[in-house]
Amino acid sequence: MPEDAVMDAVDIAPDAELESTATDTEQPDTEQPDQPSEPADRGAAPVDAKAPVALVENGKPTEAFKQALEKLRSENPEMAAKVRHAVFKSEEMARELPGGLKELRQLRETVETLGGDVGIQEVQSELRGWHEFDEQFSNGDPKAIEFMLSDPQGQQSFLKLMPTALAKFSELHPDGYGQYMASVFVGDMAQNGITLALDRLQDFIADNPKAMDQWNKLAGYVNRLGQLSQKKVEPPKSEAQQQKGASDIEQREAQLTRTEWKNETANEQRQVFQSEWARNAAGRKITEAQSAAIKELFESRLNKAIQAKHASVLERYFNAKDKNGFMRYASSISKTEVPRALKAAFDAVMPGRPGPKPGTANGVKPPVNGALKVTPGFTQIAKQPATQDIDYRHQFNTPANFQAGKAILKDGRKVTWAK
């Protein structure tokens, strides 16, 4: 049994007829209609001569345009083809440049302002360079400095900014600034033989107490610089990183608390299970396969019952940090749902051979856990430590180690306890 069951744009191709006309050369149309064409004005409504005539609609020639082309074709086929080509080219241009020549002029002026094709390529290249620098700077890549120093003007600007940069460095990261400056001093003193000179000086003034007092101050300062230059420092975390770290600790603490509470409920649940198993198995010969099937079915039934009826209540107790209420409710689940689920599992696997009636004593007691093998470096304690005594910031205190009965306390002690 488980340790604890409680817990969008579509491109449309141009019209075929439009495409067929969008060429520089077009052969005269040799098709002949099945019937002679009737005059265009026969039975047609009067046409307003002042009203504009639509030539193309939805990429196709209008009926009026077709009739005009047919008439022109009969007189001059080559001219008809050119007219048709020009009309469709005009329509295509209107679709691509709704603003007409005005828009085209503005576009040309923009391109000329950018230096034409060559200028546009240069702008794109420059933008790529700045994007790369931004990425390097954001990642703290030293190549960002190389980018800044890539031309003489950049070098001069860099030198002017360095004092301000160092002042900001000291303000934002005092430890890092101190370590860096100490390493500069130590290197300079070593290069000029200061440390060796101090050692020699001691030999000359060893018998002068007052001089030795001053020498000790100088030597102490030099030693402090040496230690500071070797100090390992990390950049301060951003506010977002600090919040994430705090959130991680809270999650670990919550998970460990869940594990602790689950362990306590598991002990009572295990005892109830063992007692009910003995009562249901009394007088039966259970094979190993039947035992495994019963336990598997029991786990499934119990988990389903808890998820369906009790999980939300348990979660409310946990979120309210009401351990006593959580334990009382979990205890009632163990006393009601465990016997019910186990009996149903027995009845399903071994029907027709019921075990003893509920309430009959069997005198079977749950086995007592054997002595725990103490892990070297850990002190065995009588019982599981309280939640407030556990150092949740320590990397060792994972749910897996806590489940194994091991933890490191806030006072630094490594403890283990019997499960």
C-alpha positions as CSV (number, residue, x, y, z in Angstrom):
1,M,0.0,0.0,0.0
2,P,1.2,3.6,-0.5
3,E,2.9,5.3,2.4
4,D,-0.1,7.7,2.6
5,A,-3.1,8.0,0.4
6,V,-4.5,10.9,2.3
7,M,-2.4,13.5,0.8
8,D,-4.7,33.6,-39.4
9,A,-4.1,34.9,-42.9
10,V,-4.7,33.1,-46.2
11,D,-3.1,34.2,-49.5
12,I,-5.4,33.9,-52.4
13,A,-3.9,33.5,-55.9
14,P,-4.9,36.1,-58.5
15,D,-7.7,35.2,-60.7
16,A,-6.7,33.0,-63.6
17,E,-8.1,35.4,-66.1
18,L,-6.3,38.3,-64.5
19,E,-3.0,36.4,-64.5
20,S,-3.4,35.4,-68.1
21,T,-3.6,39.1,-69.0
22,A,-0.8,40.3,-66.9
23,T,1.9,39.7,-69.6
24,D,3.7,42.0,-71.9
25,T,2.4,40.2,-75.0
26,E,-1.0,38.8,-75.6
27,Q,-2.3,37.0,-78.6
28,P,-5.6,38.2,-80.1
29,D,-8.6,36.3,-78.9
30,T,-9.6,33.9,-81.8
31,E,-12.6,32.3,-80.0
32,Q,-15.9,32.8,-81.7
33,P,-19.1,32.9,-79.8
34,D,-21.7,30.1,-80.4
35,Q,-24.3,32.7,-81.3
36,P,-23.8,36.1,-83.1
37,S,-23.4,38.8,-80.6
38,E,-26.4,41.1,-80.2
39,P,-25.9,44.8,-80.1
40,A,-25.0,46.0,-76.6
41,D,-27.9,48.4,-76.4
42,R,-30.6,45.9,-77.3
43,G,-33.0,45.6,-74.4
44,A,-30.4,47.3,-72.1
45,A,-31.3,50.1,-69.7
46,P,-30.3,53.6,-70.6
47,V,-26.6,54.4,-69.8
48,D,-25.6,57.6,-68.2
49,A,-22.7,58.9,-70.3
50,K,-21.3,60.9,-67.4
51,A,-21.2,58.0,-65.0
52,P,-17.9,56.1,-64.7
53,V,-17.9,52.6,-66.2
54,A,-16.5,49.8,-64.1
55,L,-14.0,47.8,-66.2
56,V,-13.0,45.1,-63.6
57,E,-14.9,43.7,-60.7
58,N,-13.4,41.1,-58.3
59,G,-10.5,40.5,-60.7
60,K,-12.7,39.8,-63.7
61,P,-13.7,42.0,-66.6
62,T,-17.2,43.4,-66.5
63,E,-19.8,42.7,-69.2
64,A,-19.5,46.3,-70.5
65,F,-15.7,45.9,-70.8
66,K,-16.1,42.6,-72.5
67,Q,-18.4,44.1,-75.1
68,A,-16.1,47.1,-75.7
69,L,-13.1,44.8,-76.1
70,E,-15.0,42.6,-78.5
71,K,-15.9,45.6,-80.6
72,L,-12.3,46.9,-80.5
73,R,-10.9,43.4,-81.3
74,S,-13.0,43.2,-84.5
75,E,-11.3,46.5,-85.6
76,N,-7.8,46.2,-84.1
77,P,-7.0,43.0,-82.3
78,E,-3.5,44.1,-81.3
79,M,-4.9,47.3,-79.7
80,A,-7.6,45.3,-77.9
81,A,-5.0,43.1,-76.3
82,K,-2.9,46.1,-75.2
83,V,-5.9,47.8,-73.7
84,R,-6.9,44.7,-71.8
85,H,-3.3,44.3,-70.5
86,A,-3.1,47.9,-69.4
87,V,-6.5,47.7,-67.6
88,F,-5.5,44.7,-65.6
89,K,-2.1,46.1,-64.8
90,S,-3.8,49.3,-63.6
91,E,-6.0,47.2,-61.3
92,E,-3.1,45.2,-60.0
93,M,-1.3,48.5,-59.2
94,A,-4.3,49.8,-57.4
95,R,-4.4,46.8,-55.2
96,E,-0.7,46.9,-54.3
97,L,-0.6,50.7,-53.9
98,P,-4.0,51.9,-52.8
99,G,-2.6,55.4,-52.4
100,G,-1.6,55.6,-56.0
101,L,1.3,57.7,-57.2
102,K,1.4,59.7,-54.0
103,E,2.1,56.6,-52.0
104,L,4.7,55.4,-54.6
105,R,6.5,58.8,-54.4
106,Q,6.5,58.6,-50.6
107,L,7.9,55.1,-50.7
108,R,10.6,56.2,-53.1
109,E,11.6,59.1,-51.0
110,T,11.9,56.9,-47.9
111,V,14.2,54.5,-49.8
112,E,16.3,57.4,-51.1
113,T,16.5,58.8,-47.5
114,L,17.9,55.5,-46.3
115,G,20.5,55.4,-49.1
116,G,18.8,53.1,-51.5
117,D,19.3,49.3,-51.4
118,V,22.9,49.7,-50.2
119,G,21.9,52.0,-47.4
120,I,19.1,49.7,-46.2
121,Q,21.6,46.8,-46.1
122,E,24.0,48.9,-44.0
123,V,21.2,49.9,-41.6
124,Q,20.2,46.3,-41.2
125,S,23.8,45.3,-40.6
126,E,24.2,48.0,-37.9
127,L,21.0,46.9,-36.2
128,R,22.2,43.3,-36.1
129,G,25.4,44.6,-34.4
130,W,23.5,46.5,-31.8
131,H,21.2,43.6,-31.1
132,E,24.2,41.4,-30.6
133,F,25.7,43.9,-28.2
134,D,22.5,44.1,-26.3
135,E,22.5,40.4,-25.9
136,Q,26.1,40.3,-24.8
137,F,25.6,43.1,-22.3
138,S,22.5,41.5,-20.8
139,N,24.4,38.2,-20.3
140,G,27.4,39.9,-18.8
141,D,29.6,38.7,-21.7
142,P,33.1,40.4,-21.8
143,K,32.6,40.7,-25.6
144,A,30.4,43.7,-24.9
145,I,33.4,45.6,-23.8
146,E,35.3,44.6,-26.9
147,F,32.3,46.0,-28.9
148,M,32.6,49.3,-27.1
149,L,36.3,49.5,-27.8
150,S,36.1,48.5,-31.4
151,D,36.8,52.1,-32.7
152,P,39.0,54.9,-31.3
153,Q,36.0,57.1,-30.5
154,G,34.6,54.2,-28.4
155,Q,37.9,53.9,-26.5
156,Q,37.9,57.6,-25.6
157,S,34.3,57.4,-24.4
158,F,35.0,54.3,-22.4
159,L,37.9,56.0,-20.6
160,K,35.7,59.0,-19.7
161,L,33.0,56.7,-18.3
162,M,35.3,54.5,-16.2
163,P,35.4,56.7,-13.1
164,T,31.6,56.8,-13.0
165,A,31.4,53.1,-13.7
166,L,33.8,52.3,-10.8
167,A,31.8,54.6,-8.5
168,K,28.6,52.8,-9.4
169,F,30.4,49.5,-9.0
170,S,31.3,50.4,-5.4
171,E,27.7,51.5,-4.8
172,L,26.0,48.5,-6.3
173,H,28.4,45.8,-5.2
174,P,30.7,46.9,-2.3
175,D,32.2,43.4,-1.8
176,G,33.1,43.0,-5.4
177,Y,34.6,46.5,-5.6
178,G,36.6,45.8,-2.5
179,Q,37.9,42.5,-3.8
180,Y,38.9,44.0,-7.1
181,M,40.7,47.1,-5.6
182,A,42.5,44.9,-3.1
183,S,43.8,42.6,-5.9
184,V,45.1,45.8,-7.7
185,F,46.9,46.9,-4.5
186,V,48.4,43.5,-3.8
187,G,49.6,43.1,-7.3
188,D,51.2,46.5,-7.3
189,M,52.9,45.9,-3.9
190,A,54.2,42.6,-5.1
191,Q,55.6,44.2,-8.2
192,N,57.4,46.8,-6.2
193,G,58.7,44.5,-3.5
194,I,56.7,46.0,-0.6
195,T,56.0,42.7,1.1
196,L,59.7,41.7,0.9
197,A,60.7,45.1,2.2
198,L,58.4,44.6,5.2
199,D,60.0,41.3,6.0
200,R,63.4,42.8,5.9
201,L,62.3,45.8,8.0
202,Q,61.2,43.5,10.8
203,D,64.8,42.2,11.1
204,F,66.1,45.7,11.7
205,I,63.5,46.8,14.3
206,A,62.9,43.6,16.1
207,D,64.4,45.0,19.3
208,N,62.4,48.2,19.2
209,P,58.9,47.7,20.7
210,K,57.5,51.0,19.5
211,A,58.7,50.4,16.0
212,M,57.3,46.9,16.1
213,D,53.9,48.2,17.0
214,Q,53.9,50.4,13.9
215,W,55.2,47.5,11.8
216,N,52.4,45.2,13.0
217,K,49.9,47.8,11.9
218,L,51.4,47.9,8.4
219,A,51.8,44.1,8.2
220,G,48.2,43.6,9.4
221,Y,46.9,46.0,6.7
222,V,48.9,44.2,4.0
223,N,47.7,40.9,5.1
224,R,44.1,42.1,5.2
225,L,44.4,43.3,1.6
226,G,45.8,39.9,0.6
227,Q,42.9,38.1,2.2
228,L,40.4,40.5,0.6
229,S,42.0,40.0,-2.8
230,Q,41.4,36.2,-2.5
231,K,37.8,36.5,-1.3
232,K,35.2,34.9,-3.5
233,V,32.3,37.2,-4.1
234,E,29.1,36.9,-6.0
235,P,27.1,39.7,-7.6
236,P,24.1,40.7,-5.5
237,K,20.9,39.1,-6.6
238,S,18.2,41.1,-8.3
239,E,14.8,41.7,-6.6
240,A,13.3,39.1,-8.9
241,Q,16.0,36.6,-8.0
242,Q,15.5,37.2,-4.3
243,Q,11.8,36.8,-4.6
244,K,12.3,33.5,-6.6
245,G,14.7,32.3,-3.9
246,A,12.2,33.1,-1.2
247,S,9.5,31.4,-3.1
248,D,11.6,28.3,-3.6
249,I,12.2,28.1,0.2
250,E,8.5,28.5,0.9
251,Q,7.7,25.7,-1.6
252,R,10.4,23.4,0.0
253,E,9.1,24.2,3.4
254,A,5.5,23.5,2.4
255,Q,6.5,20.2,0.7
256,L,8.5,19.1,3.8
257,T,5.5,20.0,6.0
258,R,3.2,17.9,3.8
259,T,5.7,15.0,4.1
260,E,5.7,15.3,7.9
261,W,2.0,15.4,8.2
262,K,1.6,12.5,5.8
263,N,4.1,10.4,7.7
264,E,2.1,10.9,10.9
265,T,-1.2,10.0,9.2
266,A,0.5,7.0,7.5
267,N,1.4,5.5,10.9
268,E,-2.2,5.3,12.0
269,Q,-3.4,4.3,8.6
270,R,-0.9,1.5,8.5
271,Q,-2.0,0.2,11.9
272,V,-5.7,0.2,10.8
273,F,-4.8,-1.6,7.5
274,Q,-2.8,-4.3,9.3
275,S,-5.6,-4.9,11.8
276,E,-8.3,-5.0,9.1
277,W,-6.1,-7.3,6.9
278,A,-5.7,-9.8,9.8
279,R,-9.5,-9.7,10.4
280,N,-10.4,-10.2,6.8
281,A,-7.7,-12.8,6.1
282,A,-8.6,-15.0,9.2
283,G,-9.5,-18.5,8.1
284,R,-8.5,-18.0,4.5
285,K,-5.6,-19.4,2.6
286,I,-4.4,-16.4,0.5
287,T,-1.9,-17.0,-2.3
288,E,0.8,-14.4,-3.1
289,A,-1.0,-13.5,-6.3
290,Q,-4.3,-12.9,-4.4
291,S,-2.5,-10.8,-1.8
292,A,-1.0,-8.6,-4.4
293,A,-4.3,-8.2,-6.2
294,I,-6.1,-7.3,-3.0
295,K,-3.6,-4.7,-2.1
296,E,-3.6,-3.2,-5.5
297,L,-7.4,-3.0,-5.6
298,F,-7.4,-1.6,-2.1
299,E,-5.1,1.3,-3.0
300,S,-7.2,2.1,-6.0
301,R,-10.4,2.2,-4.1
302,L,-9.0,4.1,-1.2
303,N,-7.4,6.8,-3.4
304,K,-10.6,7.2,-5.4
305,A,-12.6,7.6,-2.2
306,I,-10.2,10.2,-0.7
307,Q,-10.0,12.2,-3.9
308,A,-13.8,12.2,-4.3
309,K,-14.8,13.0,-0.8
310,H,-11.9,14.2,1.4
311,A,-9.1,15.8,-0.6
312,S,-10.5,19.3,-0.7
313,V,-11.2,19.3,3.1
314,L,-7.7,18.1,3.8
315,E,-6.3,20.8,1.6
316,R,-8.2,23.5,3.4
317,Y,-6.8,22.3,6.7
318,F,-3.3,22.3,5.2
319,N,-3.6,25.8,3.7
320,A,-4.9,27.1,7.1
321,K,-1.8,25.4,8.8
322,D,-4.3,23.7,11.1
323,K,-2.3,20.6,11.9
324,N,-4.6,19.4,14.7
325,G,-7.6,19.7,12.4
326,F,-5.8,17.9,9.6
327,M,-4.8,15.0,11.9
328,R,-8.3,14.6,13.3
329,Y,-9.8,14.5,9.8
330,A,-7.2,12.1,8.5
331,S,-7.7,9.8,11.5
332,S,-11.5,9.6,10.7
333,I,-10.6,8.7,7.1
334,S,-8.3,5.9,8.3
335,K,-11.0,4.5,10.6
336,T,-13.8,4.6,8.0
337,E,-12.4,4.5,4.5
338,V,-9.6,1.9,5.1
339,P,-11.8,-0.9,6.4
340,R,-14.4,-0.2,3.7
341,A,-11.9,-0.2,0.8
342,L,-10.1,-3.3,2.1
343,K,-13.2,-5.3,2.6
344,A,-14.4,-4.4,-0.9
345,A,-11.0,-5.6,-2.3
346,F,-11.2,-8.9,-0.4
347,D,-14.8,-9.5,-1.7
348,A,-13.7,-8.7,-5.2
349,V,-10.7,-11.0,-5.3
350,M,-12.0,-13.8,-3.0
351,P,-15.8,-13.8,-3.4
352,G,-18.0,-16.2,-1.4
353,R,-15.5,-16.6,1.4
354,P,-16.1,-13.7,3.8
355,G,-13.8,-13.1,6.7
356,P,-14.8,-12.5,10.3
357,K,-17.7,-10.2,11.0
358,P,-16.8,-6.6,11.8
359,G,-16.1,-6.1,15.5
360,T,-14.6,-9.5,16.3
361,A,-11.3,-9.4,17.9
362,N,-8.4,-11.4,16.5
363,G,-5.7,-10.6,18.9
364,V,-3.3,-9.6,16.2
365,K,-1.1,-6.6,16.8
366,P,0.7,-4.7,14.2
367,P,4.4,-5.6,14.1
368,V,6.8,-3.3,15.9
369,N,9.4,-1.6,13.7
370,G,12.9,-3.0,14.2
371,A,15.8,-0.8,15.3
372,L,16.9,1.8,12.8
373,K,20.4,1.5,11.4
374,V,21.9,4.9,12.3
375,T,23.7,6.6,9.4
376,P,27.2,7.7,10.3
377,G,27.3,11.3,11.4
378,F,23.6,11.3,12.4
379,T,22.2,11.1,15.9
380,Q,19.2,8.9,16.5
381,I,16.4,10.6,18.3
382,A,13.2,9.2,19.8
383,K,10.7,10.8,17.5
384,Q,10.4,13.0,14.4
385,P,11.5,16.6,15.1
386,A,9.0,19.4,15.1
387,T,8.6,21.5,11.9
388,Q,9.9,24.7,13.5
389,D,13.2,23.0,14.4
390,I,14.1,21.9,10.8
391,D,16.4,24.1,8.7
392,Y,14.4,24.3,5.5
393,R,17.2,26.4,3.8
394,H,19.6,23.5,4.0
395,Q,19.9,21.6,0.7
396,F,20.0,18.3,2.6
397,N,16.4,18.7,3.8
398,T,14.6,17.3,0.8
399,P,11.3,15.4,1.0
400,A,13.1,12.2,0.1
401,N,15.5,12.5,3.0
402,F,12.7,13.5,5.3
403,Q,10.7,10.5,4.2
404,A,13.8,8.4,5.0
405,G,13.8,9.7,8.6
406,K,16.7,12.1,8.3
407,A,17.0,15.9,8.7
408,I,19.4,18.7,9.7
409,L,18.0,21.0,12.4
410,K,18.4,24.7,12.7
411,D,21.0,24.2,15.4
412,G,23.2,22.2,12.9
413,R,22.5,18.8,14.4
414,K,22.1,15.9,12.0
415,V,19.3,13.6,13.3
416,T,17.6,10.4,12.3
417,W,14.5,8.8,13.7
418,A,12.6,5.5,13.5
419,K,9.8,5.4,10.9
